[in-house]
Structures are given as structure tokens and as C-alpha cells.
Amino acid sequence: MSGNILIKPVISEKSESLTAKGNQYTFVVDKSANKLEIKKAVEAMFSTNVLAVNTVIVPARMKSRNTRSGVIRGKVSSYKKAYVTLAEGESLDIYNSTEE
């Protein structure tokens, strides 16, 4: 169940500062998943207590690149991001976690 909902953690400068400052972790999640499903998936996968889940749908955006034959235009698909707040004193090991 949790493998279908949680797609991957977001590793960026902003997400690392949220982790250090407010004990929040950022994940790319399935677009159809709601906050309760995300909370249950994180608690099942990492065995921690989740206090809150905030979600945002990142809109699609257009991209283009220059090649020898001309400009190639395309788009980056939209996706859903979840900010998961953990209880005080808990943390996730997102770098070494592998699910078989």
C-alpha cells in the first residue's frame, strides 16, 4: 500500500531546511491519494507518528531545448507533493530506506 502512495522523497535545499527547522519531510505522492492515506503510508513505512500532512499539486510547465535541428518543445507533467510533519523528537531515515 505505502509503495503505491509514496513515490519518492524530495531532496532539495528547501526540503532539507524544513527538515532541520520544523521536522517536516517532503514526498512526491500519488495524485489521487488524500491526506489520511498519505499519513497511514508514512506511519506504516517508517513506523513513526505523523502530526500533520499538507499537500500541494505542482502544475505542469512547458520546457524547450535547442538542438541542431531546431527547438524541441515539451512539458513536465504535474505532480502532487506532501509535506509531512512528524512528532517532536522523531526522524525519518529516507536515505537508507529500501522496501523489498
SEVEXDREN-624782 format. One record per residue (C-alpha): x, z, y. Coordinates in steps of 0.25 Angstrom, whole numbers, plus 2048, in hexadecimal, padded with zeros to 3 digits. Example, Ala and Ser with C-alpha at 12.3 -4.5 7.8 and 13.67 -1.06 7.14 Angstrom:
u/w/v
831/81F/7EE
837/81D/7FC
//
This chain:
u/w/v
800/800/800
80B/804/80A
813/7F8/807
808/7EF/80B
805/7F6/818
813/7F9/81E
81A/7EC/81F
828/7F1/825
82D/7FB/82F
830/7F6/83D
83F/7F9/840
841/7F7/84F
846/7FF/85B
838/803/860
834/808/852
842/80F/850
83F/817/85D
831/81A/859
836/820/84C
841/828/853
838/82D/85F
82A/82E/859
82B/82E/84A
824/820/849
827/815/83F
823/807/841
81E/7FE/836
819/7EF/835
80C/7F1/82D
801/7E8/827
7F8/7E3/831
7EB/7E7/82A
7F0/7F6/828
7EA/801/830
7F0/80E/835
7EB/816/829
7F1/80C/81F
7FE/80C/826
7FE/81B/827
7FC/81C/818
806/812/815
811/819/81D
80E/826/817
80E/820/808
81B/818/80A
823/823/811
81C/830/80E
81B/835/81C
810/83A/825
80B/830/82F
805/835/83C
800/828/843
800/819/841
800/810/84D
7FE/801/84B
800/7F4/853
7FE/7E6/850
80A/7DE/855
805/7D0/85A
80B/7C3/855
815/7BC/85E
81A/7AE/860
828/7AA/85D
830/79E/85F
83F/79A/85C
847/78E/860
84D/785/855
853/777/855
846/770/852
83F/778/85D
837/784/860
831/78B/854
825/794/857
81F/79E/84E
819/7AC/84F
81C/7BA/84A
810/7C0/843
808/7CC/848
80A/7D9/840
806/7E8/840
80F/7F3/844
80C/802/841
813/80E/848
813/81A/83E
815/828/844
81A/832/83A
818/841/839
823/849/840
830/84B/838
82D/83F/82F
834/832/82E
834/825/826
83F/81E/81F
83C/810/822
84A/80A/820
84C/80F/811
83D/80E/80C
83B/804/802
82E/802/7FA
82F/7FD/7EC
//
